[in-house]
Amino acid sequence: MDIEDLRTFVEVADAGGVTSAALRLGISKSMVSRRLLRLEAELGVQLLARSTRGASLTEAGATFRDYAARISAEIDVARETILPAGELRGRLRIAAPLSFGPTHFARVIAQMACRYPQLQIQTCYTDRFVDLIAEGYDCAIRVGHLQDSNLVARRVGPLYGSFVASPDYIRVHGSPETPEELVAHQALMQGTETWQAMDGDRMTNIRPQGRFKADNGAALAVAAVAGLGIAVLPDDLIKDHLDSGELVRVMKRYPPPPAGIFVVRPPGQHPARKIRVLTEMLIECFDHGPATAFRSNAGGSPPAAT
């Protein structure tokens, strides 16, 4: 029984169709279909019920899927164990934020590809929330404050932000000095998120209101420069705007709490070595203190800052 046939079956089962599985695997739909037919012929049972809308598991397929997934995972671990020291192979699928990915993480990912020429890396840069398990990703790089989840997260670096507005906005609407005053201003947000501000060691929650929303931090920075309202954004994202004077910090006595950069992965006792290597490279690049691994606060979408 071919391990690639098993792996392909698991991808089709999880993706719900041949087309989606082919995209995940980076192969043609015809090759996916051939592998499935070969596996079904070898087993002597139909694993998938195919239709124009996709593929669903038969009763036998649902039973066999868990076994096939465990076998594929064990083979991956075995391959890593016997590889020469320092060598990585196979495929690594990463989800990374569009706001930070190309400017902050792409260089590290490219360095990893150069260091391990046998490793295939596929990175999706998007600010939408990516379901790692349902969409077949090995891991994700996320920034901001993470919500509770059964995913496993490793902090790889800090993320500092500021409340900012344009001089034109402040000239017309004034500059808020406290969280209570901020509520009366136009906020530039991703959605309906709650903002937080530090009052010494005490955290204050803010329910901002505003008419302009975007799911991308760079777009929110442009809106802030245009004078549409106040935003809370990562310092690295707005450095040029601050240096040029297009944006200024407001409410300096009540800064947003530090956030973080995280690598998150589906639950499992031992992360694949390729994920550990990526994590270590990101820590080397971004962290200036000890990294922390934890299981909670690992699955939420990032705030407007990302």
N, C-alpha and C positions, 0 to 999 in steps of 0.2 A: 504494500500500500504506500503510495507516494505521499510524502509529507506536504508537498505543495498542493496536492489535491485536497487534503484535509484542511489546510490553511485557507484555500479558496472557498471551500464549502462554508467554513465558519464566517468568512467575510460576507458571503452572499446571505447567509442566515441573519447576520446582524444588520446588514445594510438594507435588507428587504428586496433585493433585486440584483440582477446581473450587471446592469449599467453602473449602479453606485459602487458595487464591489470592484468592478474593473477600474474605476477611478481611484479607489483606495489603494489597489494593488499596483497600479501603473501598468496594466497590461490590457490587451484588447478584449472586447466582449466575447469574441469567438473563442479565444483561449480559455476564458472562464467557463464557457459552456462546455468545451471539450473536457476540461478537468472534472466538471460535475458529472457528465455522462460517464466518464471513465470510472469515477468513484462509485456511482450507483450500479454500474455493471459489475464491478468487483464485489460489492456488498450484496447484490441481488435484490435490492429494495429501492423504492422511490423515496428520495429524501426531501424533494421540493415539489410543490405543486405550482406550476408556472402558468402565468396569465399575461395579458397585455399590460396589466397594471403592476406587475412585479412577480415576486416569488414568495410563497409562504411555506413554512415547514409542515411536512406531513407528521403524523404521529411518530413514525420511525425516525424522521429527521430531527424532531424536537428532542427525542431521547439521545440520538447520536451526537447532536451538536455539542453538548457539554463534554462528552468524552473526547471529541475531536479537538475542542478548545484546550482541554487539559494536556492532551498529547502534544499539541503544537507548542504550548508554553514550556513543557518539559524538554522538548527537543531544542528550543531556543536556549534554555539554561544549559543544557548539555553542550551545545555548540560553543557557548561563551566559555565554559569551563575548560574545554580542550584547545581553545585558540591560543596561539603564541601570546606571550605576555605583551600587553599594550595594543593588540590588534582587535578591531571591531568589524563585524560584517552585518549583512542583513539590511533591514529598512528601519528608519526612524521617522515617524510622522509627528510633527510638532504644530501646535496651534499657538500663535503669538499675536499680540495686539497690533492693530494697524497704526495706532498713534505712536507707539514706541518701537515696534518691531524693526522696521527698516533702518531706523536711525541708531538704535541702542543694542539690539540683539542680533541683527543680521551678521555683523562682523564676527561675533563669537561663533555663530552657527557655521559661517564660511570657514573659520579657522578649524573647526571640528572636521569639516569635510576634507580640508587639506591634510589634516593630521591622520585621517583614517580613510584612505582611498578606496577601500572595499565596502565602505558604508554608504548606503543610499539614503539621502535625507530629503524629505518633502516637508516644506513649511507653508502653512496657510496663515496669511496675515489678515486678520479681521477683528473689528471691535465688537462684533456680535458674540453672544455667549455660545461657546462650543461644547456640546455634550460629548465628552471624550469617549465614553463607552459606546454610545449609539452611533457615533460617526467614525469610530475606528482609529482614534488618535492614541499614540503611545503616551504623550504628555502635553502639557500646555505651559506656557510662560504667562503669568498673570500679574498685574500690578494693581495696587490699591488696597482696599480693605476687603477681605474675603469672608463670605458667609459660611454657615455650617454646612457640612456635606460629608458623605462617606468617602470622598476622595482623600488622598494623602498629599500633603503639601510640605515643601521644604523652602524656607526663606533663604534667598540668595543675595539679598541686599536691601538697603533702606530706600525709601522714596519720600522726599520732602516737597511740600507744596505751599501755596500762598493764596489768599484771597486777593484778587486783582480787578482793576477797572481801568478804563481809559481816562486821561485828564479831561476830555470833553464830557464824559458821563459825570464825573465828579463836579465839574463846573456847573452843570445843569441841575443835578440831583443831590449833590453833597456826598460826603464820604461817611459811611457808617462807622461808629466807634465801638459799638457793642453788638453782641448777637441779637439783642432785642431790636436794635435799629436796623440790622441787616434784613430782617423779615419784611420790612416795608419797602425794600428795593427790588428791582427787577433782577432775577437770578437766571444765569445761563446754565442749563442742566442737561444731563443725559435723559432723564425721565422724571420719576417722582421720588428721587432719592432724598435721604436725610443727610444734611451736612453736619459736621461736628467741629467744634472749636474748643481750644484749651484755655481754661482760666486757671493758670497755675497748674496744679495737679488735678483739677476738677474738669470733667468733660461736660460740655453743653451741647445738646442736640438742637438743630435748627431745621425747621420745615420751610425751605425757601419757596418762593412763588415766582413764576416768570412765564413769558409767552414764547421764548425762543429755546428750542431744545435740539440737540444733535447727539449722535452716538459716537462722536469722534472728538478727542481732545483738541486736535489742531483746529478743527472747525469752530469749536467753542472759543479758542484763543482769537481767531479772526473776528468772531462776533464781538468779543470783548474790546478788541482794538477799534471796531466800528462804533463803539459807544452804546451797545445794546443792553449792557447790564454788567453785573458782577459775576465773576466765575471763580471757582477754586480749581487750580491747575498745578501740575508738577512744575517745580522750578526749572528743571532741565528743559521742559517743553516751551517755556516762556522766557528763557534767558535773553534771547536776542530782543524780544519786545521790551523787556525791562531795561536792558542796556540802552536801547534807542529812545526810551521815554514814551513809547506808544502805550505802555501799560505801567501802572504804579501799584504798589501793595497798599491794601486798605486793611483796617481792623488789625493792626500789627500786634496789639496787646492780647489778641485772642486768635492765635494762629491755628490752622488745622493740625490735628495730630499726625505724627509721622506715619506713613503707610509702608508698604513693602513690595518687593519683587519676589515672586514665588514660582517654583516649578511644581506643578500639580500632576498627579498620575492616578489612574484607577487603583482601587485597593488591591493589595497583594502583599505577601510576607516579605518578598525580596524584590526590589526594583531591578529591572534589566540593567546590565552594566553600561549600555549605551546611554541610558537615562542618568545613571550616576555620573558618568563622564561629563555629560552636558551640564549637569548641576554643578559639578566641581569647577568647570571652566567659567560658568556664570558667577559663581562665588568669587573666584580669583579676580574677575573683572569688576564686580560691583560691590562686594561686601568689604567693610572695613572693621568688622568685628565678628564674633562667633555666630554661625548660622544656627537656626533652630528648626528641628523637624517636629511636625505635629500632625494630628489627624483631623482636628476640628478646624473650623474657619477656612475651608479649603475649596469651596465650590461656587461662590457667588460671582456675579458679573462685576467687573471693576466699576468704580464710581466715575463721575464725569471727567476726573483727572486722566482717565485712560482712554 
